[in-house]
Amino acid sequence: MIQISEPITLEKLLPLIQKLPKVERDQLRKSLEAESQLDAAILLYQEGKVTLGRAAELAGIHRFELEAVLKEKGISKIAEVDSDENLEAGIAVIRELHKSNISTEEQ
């Protein structure tokens, strides 16, 4: 049988946290701060206010780590292109790669 417990509120959580040794409280604080920074950086990235690289920098992690987090959370990467010409060139390369993959599979 599954038992549903009461939701944990801040009022219930604070006394438990205060009983932790100082080292563990500091680790918890740092972990929560890092998670908040990461969430804020992801939000800014999703809103298009910062690039992927800048979001990673704000989160205090490497760009590849942020890409992994985005993938875990099911968040699509935003294509960052500096001009219409570069976008078109990139699309053309993808189309060519796609065509060559299809011909290779058919053989």
Contacts in CASP RR format, 6 or more apart in sequence:
PFRMAT RR
TARGET T0000
AUTHOR 0000-0000-0000
METHOD contacts of the structure
MODEL  1
MIQISEPITLEKLLPLIQKLPKVERDQLRKSLEAESQLDAAILLYQEGKV
TLGRAAELAGIHRFELEAVLKEKGISKIAEVDSDENLEAGIAVIRELHKS
NISTEEQ
17 25 0 8 1.000
17 28 0 8 1.000
18 25 0 8 1.000
20 28 0 8 1.000
34 59 0 8 1.000
34 60 0 8 1.000
37 58 0 8 1.000
37 59 0 8 1.000
37 60 0 8 1.000
38 59 0 8 1.000
38 61 0 8 1.000
38 69 0 8 1.000
40 58 0 8 1.000
40 59 0 8 1.000
41 50 0 8 1.000
41 55 0 8 1.000
41 56 0 8 1.000
41 58 0 8 1.000
41 59 0 8 1.000
41 60 0 8 1.000
41 66 0 8 1.000
42 55 0 8 1.000
42 59 0 8 1.000
42 66 0 8 1.000
42 69 0 8 1.000
42 70 0 8 1.000
42 73 0 8 1.000
42 75 0 8 1.000
44 50 0 8 1.000
44 55 0 8 1.000
44 58 0 8 1.000
45 51 0 8 1.000
45 52 0 8 1.000
45 54 0 8 1.000
45 55 0 8 1.000
45 66 0 8 1.000
45 70 0 8 1.000
45 78 0 8 1.000
46 75 0 8 1.000
46 78 0 8 1.000
48 78 0 8 1.000
50 58 0 8 1.000
51 80 0 8 1.000
52 63 0 8 1.000
52 66 0 8 1.000
52 67 0 8 1.000
52 77 0 8 1.000
52 78 0 8 1.000
52 80 0 8 1.000
53 63 0 8 1.000
53 66 0 8 1.000
55 66 0 8 1.000
56 62 0 8 1.000
56 63 0 8 1.000
56 65 0 8 1.000
56 66 0 8 1.000
59 66 0 8 1.000
61 69 0 8 1.000
67 77 0 8 1.000
70 76 0 8 1.000
70 77 0 8 1.000
79 87 0 8 1.000
81 87 0 8 1.000
END
